[in-house]
């Protein structure tokens, strides 16, 4: 009974860490939108998201000595590609939130599990059965409901948000493939390095200094919250399996809805809420089916 109780405590702690990770991620989007509305360029914001991440992860990997072997991996090409995909997801998202409400961008982002399921067959060779194909179709119906392509409120920036979700799905597939092959600190380092180096020229060209110390604090903190969110997310998986934690990722939509209301005085309309519910239902079907197949295996 004691062992069972300890396991339950670990799972609860893992869930709390999962919620904390997505709370940290929500600050990045809310802070980036705040600064974008003040006139700062999205490329500058994306650079600051990665340069702080890069600085922290460089220091962590170099604990005990800054030797080249600590920063490399036999899977370097895939690690770099993973970093580029994460950067692409961030850049597309930061441009999208300039024009779209956070409630809509977060809803579209959670079409990523649908893309992952769709791509798992050609990229990973995983068989996708009728249940998951049905969930994929349902998920894309939810995306259509949320973005309302034939409505007068439709904005072309939704394609940026969808591109970000697609990049994130490929990033997640590569993360799944590299898990256990490359240390978390090395993955974090290369994620920060790729984003920082690729975005530096654009950040220099479009650079605009924030007008107040408060805005400077938000700008600088983007990188810290990016690094911290990924670290907390990784630690969460040490306390509970992904099959338990995955559904709690949808808390991101709730966190961003809160920021959207408190900071930008915007509430999601009924179509965004309906689309979000359909997408979440689709993701839960995919999660439940994968859990069932995992138990069967």
C-alpha positions, 0 to 999 in steps of 0.5 A: 500500500505504501508503494502504491501510495508513493506511485500515486504521489509521483503521478500527481506530481508529474501532472502538476509539473505538466500543468506548470510547463504549459503555464510557462509556455502560455507566458511566451505567447502572451508576452510575444503578443503584447510586444508585437502589438507594441510594434516589435517585429516577430523575428526579433521576438523569436530571436529573444525566445531562443537566445536566452534558451541558448545561454542557459542550456550552454551553461548547463551542458558545460557543467564540469568543463566546456569540451566539444564532446559535451555538445555533440551527438552521433545523431547531430543532423537529426538533432539540428533538424529538430531544432530547426522545426521548433524554430519554424513552429515558433516563428510561424506562431509569433507572426500569427499571434500578431493578427489572431487571438490567442484562443484561436492560435492555441486551438490550431496548435492542438491540431498537432496531435492530428498531424502526428497521427497522420504522419506516423504512417509514412514517417514511422511506419506505424499502422493507422486504423479506422479509429485513428483515421476517423479521429483525424477527419474529426480533428480537421473538421474541428480546425475548419470550424475554428478558422471558418474559412468562408466567414467574413472574419477569416484571416489569412494568418491562420495558415501561419498558425497551421504551418506552426502546428505542422512544424511542431508535429514533425518536431514531436515525431523527431523528439520521440525518435531521439528520446533515449538516444540524445540527452535532454541537455544536448537537445535543449542546447541545439534547439537554442543554438539553431534558433539563435544563429538563424534568427540573429540577422533578422533580429539585427535588421528589425531590432527595436528597443522596448519603450519601458523596463517592464517591456524589456523584462517581458522581452528578456524573459521569453527565453527563460520561460522557453527553456524552463517550460521544456525542462519542467516538461521533461522532468514531468515525464520522469514522474508519470508516463506520457500516456497519463500526462498527454491529456493535460497538455490541453490545459494550454488552451485554458491558460491562453484563454485566461491571458487573452481575457485578462490582458487583451480583454478578448473571449473566444467566440462560440465557433472557436470554442466548438472547434476547440472541443472537436479538436480536443475530442479528436486528440483524446480519441487518438490518445485513447486508441494509442493507449489501448494498442500499447496495452495490447502490445 
